[in-house]
Amino acid sequence: MRFFGLEEKIRYKRGKEWTAIQEQKDAWNKTKLQLLIKSKTTDIGEIINPYKGD
C-alpha cells in the first residue's frame, strides 16, 4: 500500500540528509505522518422540512 505517495516522495528527495533513509528498505513504513486539516462550514439557509408543510 502506498500511503499518500510517501514512498515515491522519499525516493526522489535530493540532498545528503535523505541518503541514509533512501537506502533503507520500506523506510516509508516507519515514517510518522502528521495531518493538519482546516475546514469551514457555511450555513446557507434553512432545510425545507416536508413534515412542517412549508
Phi and psi restraints in degrees (value plus and minus 20) as a CYANA .aco file:
   2 ARG   PHI    -122.9   -82.9
   2 ARG   PSI      93.5   133.5
   3 PHE   PHI    -112.4   -72.4
   3 PHE   PSI      87.5   127.5
   4 PHE   PHI      36.8    76.8
   4 PHE   PSI       2.9    42.9
   5 GLY   PHI      50.7    90.7
   5 GLY   PSI       1.8    41.8
   6 LEU   PHI     -81.7   -41.7
   6 LEU   PSI     -59.6   -19.6
   7 GLU   PHI     -79.5   -39.5
   7 GLU   PSI     -65.6   -25.6
   8 GLU   PHI     -89.4   -49.4
   8 GLU   PSI     -59.3   -19.3
   9 LYS   PHI     -83.9   -43.9
   9 LYS   PSI     -60.8   -20.8
  10 ILE   PHI     -88.2   -48.2
  10 ILE   PSI     -62.2   -22.2
  11 ARG   PHI     -80.5   -40.5
  11 ARG   PSI     -57.5   -17.5
  12 TYR   PHI    -120.1   -80.1
  12 TYR   PSI     -11.3    28.7
  13 LYS   PHI     -90.4   -50.4
  13 LYS   PSI     125.7   165.7
  14 ARG   PHI    -130.7   -90.7
  14 ARG   PSI     131.2   171.2
  15 GLY   PHI     100.9   140.9
  15 GLY   PSI     132.4   172.4
  16 LYS   PHI     -86.7   -46.7
  16 LYS   PSI     -42.8    -2.8
  17 GLU   PHI     -86.8   -46.8
  17 GLU   PSI     -46.3    -6.3
  18 TRP   PHI    -110.2   -70.2
  18 TRP   PSI     -33.7     6.3
  19 THR   PHI     -79.0   -39.0
  19 THR   PSI     -65.7   -25.7
  20 ALA   PHI     -83.5   -43.5
  20 ALA   PSI     -64.0   -24.0
  21 ILE   PHI     -93.5   -53.5
  21 ILE   PSI     -49.3    -9.3
  22 GLN   PHI     -89.2   -49.2
  22 GLN   PSI     -45.7    -5.7
  23 GLU   PHI     -98.9   -58.9
  23 GLU   PSI     -37.2     2.8
  24 GLN   PHI    -102.4   -62.4
  24 GLN   PSI     110.9   150.9
  25 LYS   PHI     -94.5   -54.5
  25 LYS   PSI     115.5   155.5
  26 ASP   PHI      37.8    77.8
  26 ASP   PSI      15.4    55.4
  27 ALA   PHI     -83.0   -43.0
  27 ALA   PSI     -49.4    -9.4
  28 TRP   PHI     -84.7   -44.7
  28 TRP   PSI     -44.4    -4.4
  29 ASN   PHI     -88.3   -48.3
  29 ASN   PSI     -45.4    -5.4
  30 LYS   PHI    -113.8   -73.8
  30 LYS   PSI     -19.3    20.7
  31 THR   PHI     -97.9   -57.9
  31 THR   PSI     115.0   155.0
  32 LYS   PHI    -112.0   -72.0
  32 LYS   PSI     114.2   154.2
  33 LEU   PHI    -138.5   -98.5
  33 LEU   PSI     108.3   148.3
  34 GLN   PHI    -134.8   -94.8
  34 GLN   PSI     109.6   149.6
  35 LEU   PHI    -130.9   -90.9
  35 LEU   PSI     119.5   159.5
  36 LEU   PHI    -140.5  -100.5
  36 LEU   PSI      97.9   137.9
  37 ILE   PHI    -133.3   -93.3
  37 ILE   PSI     103.5   143.5
  38 LYS   PHI    -132.3   -92.3
  38 LYS   PSI     108.4   148.4
  39 SER   PHI    -160.9  -120.9
  39 SER   PSI     143.1   183.1
  40 LYS   PHI    -160.7  -120.7
  40 LYS   PSI     111.8   151.8
  41 THR   PHI    -125.9   -85.9
  41 THR   PSI     107.7   147.7
  42 THR   PHI    -133.2   -93.2
  42 THR   PSI     108.1   148.1
  43 ASP   PHI    -106.2   -66.2
  43 ASP   PSI      96.7   136.7
  44 ILE   PHI    -124.1   -84.1
  44 ILE   PSI     -11.5    28.5
  45 GLY   PHI     120.6   160.6
  45 GLY   PSI    -189.2  -149.2
  46 GLU   PHI    -115.2   -75.2
  46 GLU   PSI     120.2   160.2
  47 ILE   PHI    -100.3   -60.3
  47 ILE   PSI     116.2   156.2
  48 ILE   PHI     -91.3   -51.3
  48 ILE   PSI     107.9   147.9
  49 ASN   PHI    -124.1   -84.1
  49 ASN   PSI      90.8   130.8
  50 PRO   PHI     -87.0   -47.0
  50 PRO   PSI     -36.7     3.3
  51 TYR   PHI    -104.4   -64.4
  51 TYR   PSI     -37.8     2.2
  52 LYS   PHI    -104.1   -64.1
  52 LYS   PSI     -40.6    -0.6
  53 GLY   PHI      64.4   104.4
  53 GLY   PSI      -4.0    36.0
